């Protein structure tokens, strides 16, 4: 049985008379071939993670949140689905904020370790992690440790905000500098810990920050889930497209894939012709949710919870905190919080330029205004600078090698162009190259396991 949001995962084999099930994908490496699922590969190139029940291996599947796998007939039954159930539409923002605050206080207290043990929080200085930090500090009497990262003097950082929160909440604050050398040299080790490849550049920082945290605590909380549940800025490009579709001529699926800002528009050039032919007519896992009857914003948020939440964020948290010998906990992805988020009127989540109004309302009395109303910037990992200045030769050797694991599937020309900083209208070379480097290294590590 899968839990309702994807905090815990189960993988299973789909062939032979004996079926194998395991909570970690790599445990099943002796029981499947090394054939890639081409649709899963396509999804990864578009989203930086493998969405839905597929995995990158053709003969392995992931049990989806809210489902049960029945033996001996191998039937998957759905026992819970995330659904929009808007209530109290006539109540003011303050009323919904009060409900959310009461629930967050309850959930965070349940997620804390015993009262005499220290606890950690990964703190970026954004609204979500700052909210969790403030709630933890309010209820936990033992030391609270907070952990932040930056990438050195060449790169902008958010330390001003994370330090402000740490000072306000009186935590023991730890700051880790992650160098460009660390980012590249620790990528193989990081990919080895991940069940499916994840092309998010925060994977290596997450592992290294987890190891720092483990020196002080055994339990660490995070603010993951605030954007998908309460209307973060990632939804805005899609909302704009829905308003101006007659101008852009993009259908909803196309717009959704492009909103990830990865390789969706490059697929015809990037995939080998036979691979492109094989995936071109395959249905997308997102289609059903995109065409649901829910309000447009809640459709997008449900997809972010179901796919990016379960398949990228929670998988990453689970795999990499375990690798650091930590217990990682995500209060904003608690099933009760997710359910409540679907009861809140959409205009209290993302309304014009106002993001996460209901979350801001819920925690306004425990955080300074400078944090609640700060401009959203997100944790930008400087992969663009990394490839331009530090990893250029290593990336060429890795991605343009005729024996590379990606060579049977991907054309070299677009990759060569990106390595020369050419051929991308939006100049997102760093993100695309990191996505491909993560994939190549993940395949190398896992194909070695398979042999």
Secondary structure, 3 states (H helix, E strand, C coil): CCCCCCCCCCEEECCCCCCCEECCHHHHHHHCCCCECHHHHHHHHHHCCCCCCECCECCEEECCCCEEEECCCCEEEECCCCCCCCCCCCCCHHHHHHHHHHHHHHHHHHHCCCCCCCEEEECCCCHHHHHHHHHHHHHCCCCEEEEEEECCCCCCCCHHHHHHHHHHHCCEEEEEECCHHHHHHCHHHHHHHCCCCCCCCHHHHHHHHHHHHHCCCCEEECCCCHHHHHCCHHHHHHHHHHHCHHHHCCCHHHHHHHHCCCCHHHHHHHECHHHHHHHHCCCCCCHHHHCCCCCHHHHHHHHHHHHHHHHHHHHHHHHHHHHCCCEEECHHHCHHHHHHHCCCCHHHCEECCEECHHHHHHHCCCCCHHHHCCCCCCCCCCHHHHHHHHCHHHHHHHHCCCCCCCCCCECHHHHHHHHCCCCCCCCCHHHHHHHHHHHHHHHHHHHHHHC
